[in-house]
Amino acid sequence: KEKSSCIKAYKNEIYFIESNPAFEFWLLLHFVFTDRQFRNCDEVITELKKNGRLEKYEKSIEYFSKNNLYLQLKEKLESAINHARSISIDINNPHTSYSRVFEVFEELLQKR
């Protein structure tokens, strides 16, 4: 049933994209490969805000409205895709950090 609802949503151009523990893990993969187990979003944001990354990052609507993350990260997209694809997902471990966002970008890049 879950798969069929995802397919139906896909046909309506709604995507369900998993990132654990948070979307910020996908952003972090633009800068570094890591398969570290982060306990929560705050731990990922701490890594993301390190020097040379997204130092002023905030998880807020205001931040996303004022900053075009795609423009900031598009040169690193290929690295992020490769990093995300390389992570082994342990489905029995709820603390495994991973992101499936790359699948959407791969599909969009194929359509070009």
Secondary structure, DSSP 4 states (H G I P E B T S, - for coil): -HHHHHHHHHHTT-----EES-THHHHHTTT-------SSHHHHHHHHTSTTS-TT--SSHHHHHH--HHHHHGGGHHHHHHHHHHPPP-TT-TT--EE-HHHHHHHHHHH-
